[in-house]
Amino acid sequence: MGNELELLRKRRTIRKFTAEDVSNQDLEVLLDAASIAPSRLDRRPLHYLVIRDKGLKAKLAEALRVRPYIEQAPVVMAVCADPSITATWELDASAAIENILLAATALGLGAAWVGSKGSQMWEQAVEALHTSAAVPAGIVVVSLVCIGHPDEEKRAYDPGEKLDWQRVHFDQWDKIKF
Ligand SMILES: Cc1cc2nc3c(=O)[nH]c(=O)nc-3n(C[C@H](O)[C@H](O)[C@H](O)COP(=O)(O)O)c2cc1C
């Protein structure tokens, strides 16, 4: 298996971070990785709000009732989209977030994808970003990514570990064998 596929297996959600900061150099690598994710019609509707401010992180942790890792993470990145640019802003954002997670893994950092639409708590977190970080009204906050140096170890996935062959269909839905 090539290194690239090993990277996919090594990516795990990390929710414990050491006090070590994330360098701006590493941050730039993550942002660069996000920026080259696929985007329908190459529209690129995303914005990134890099949050290091402790007060703002505390507000997000409070809104989401997620403690302590939002506050522990030296960087919380809010991945945002401008829906006026493309209808697929949410899909574009998901691709960018996955690139951030993979790049973080490659750098030896840990990261957690946190928050998504549909819960009241998420709406409160988004509200906090509009009021406290001046995110414009027309911009949607898609999710947060907590980033830091890992303070927990998670094993890489084994080959086939999450692959459920019952969910793979060949030509016809009821044909589930090669
Ligand atoms: C859309 C989306 C939202 C998620 N939201 C959260 C979240 O709010 N909090 C969290 O701790 N993890 C969140 N996760 C991470 C999942 O919990 C995690 O991917 C899953 O448990 C599998 O673990 P793994 O990432 O180590 O493979 C989210 C993942 C996705 C794709």
The ligand as an SDF file (V2000), in Angstrom:
LIG
                    3D

 31 33  0  0  0  0  0  0  0  0999 V2000
  -20.3460   16.0040    9.3140 C   0  0  0  0  0  0  0  0  0  0  0  0
  -19.5460   15.5440   10.4980 C   0  0  0  0  0  0  0  0  0  0  0  0
  -19.7670   16.1080   11.7320 C   0  0  0  0  0  0  0  0  0  0  0  0
  -19.0490   15.7100   12.8410 C   0  0  0  0  0  0  0  0  0  0  0  0
  -19.2790   16.3230   14.0300 N   0  0  0  0  0  0  0  0  0  0  0  0
  -18.5590   15.9790   15.0980 C   0  0  0  0  0  0  0  0  0  0  0  0
  -18.7740   16.6650   16.3280 C   0  0  0  0  0  0  0  0  0  0  0  0
  -19.5990   17.5770   16.4350 O   0  0  0  0  0  0  0  0  0  0  0  0
  -18.0240   16.3130   17.3830 N   0  0  0  0  0  0  0  0  0  0  0  0
  -17.0730   15.3280   17.2930 C   0  0  0  0  0  0  0  0  0  0  0  0
  -16.4250   15.0570   18.3080 O   0  0  0  0  0  0  0  0  0  0  0  0
  -16.8420   14.6510   16.1430 N   0  0  0  0  0  0  0  0  0  0  0  0
  -17.5690   14.9620   15.0490 C   0  0  0  0  0  0  0  0  0  0  0  0
  -17.3450   14.3160   13.8410 N   0  0  0  0  0  0  0  0  0  0  0  0
  -16.3120   13.2540   13.7730 C   0  0  0  0  0  0  0  0  0  0  0  0
  -16.9400   11.8600   13.8750 C   0  0  0  0  0  0  0  0  0  0  0  0
  -17.4520   11.6810   15.1710 O   0  0  0  0  0  0  0  0  0  0  0  0
  -15.8510   10.8090   13.5630 C   0  0  0  0  0  0  0  0  0  0  0  0
  -15.4150   10.9730   12.2430 O   0  0  0  0  0  0  0  0  0  0  0  0
  -16.3660    9.3770   13.7640 C   0  0  0  0  0  0  0  0  0  0  0  0
  -16.6210    9.1300   15.1230 O   0  0  0  0  0  0  0  0  0  0  0  0
  -15.3810    8.3140   13.2580 C   0  0  0  0  0  0  0  0  0  0  0  0
  -14.1180    8.4320   13.8780 O   0  0  0  0  0  0  0  0  0  0  0  0
  -12.8040    8.7160   13.0160 P   0  0  0  0  0  0  0  0  0  0  0  0
  -12.8710   10.1190   12.4620 O   0  0  0  0  0  0  0  0  0  0  0  0
  -11.6460    8.5540   13.9890 O   0  0  0  0  0  0  0  0  0  0  0  0
  -12.7430    7.7260   11.9070 O   0  0  0  0  0  0  0  0  0  0  0  0
  -18.0600   14.6940   12.7230 C   0  0  0  0  0  0  0  0  0  0  0  0
  -17.8320   14.1190   11.4640 C   0  0  0  0  0  0  0  0  0  0  0  0
  -18.5640   14.5360   10.3630 C   0  0  0  0  0  0  0  0  0  0  0  0
  -18.2910   13.9140    9.0080 C   0  0  0  0  0  0  0  0  0  0  0  0
  1  2  1  0
  2  3  1  0
  2 30  2  0
  3  4  2  0
  4  5  1  0
  4 28  1  0
  5  6  2  0
  6  7  1  0
  6 13  1  0
  7  8  2  0
  7  9  1  0
  9 10  1  0
 10 11  2  0
 10 12  1  0
 12 13  2  0
 13 14  1  0
 14 15  1  0
 14 28  1  0
 15 16  1  0
 16 17  1  0
 16 18  1  0
 18 19  1  0
 18 20  1  0
 20 21  1  0
 20 22  1  0
 22 23  1  0
 23 24  1  0
 24 25  2  0
 24 26  1  0
 24 27  1  0
 28 29  2  0
 29 30  1  0
 30 31  1  0
M  END
$$$$
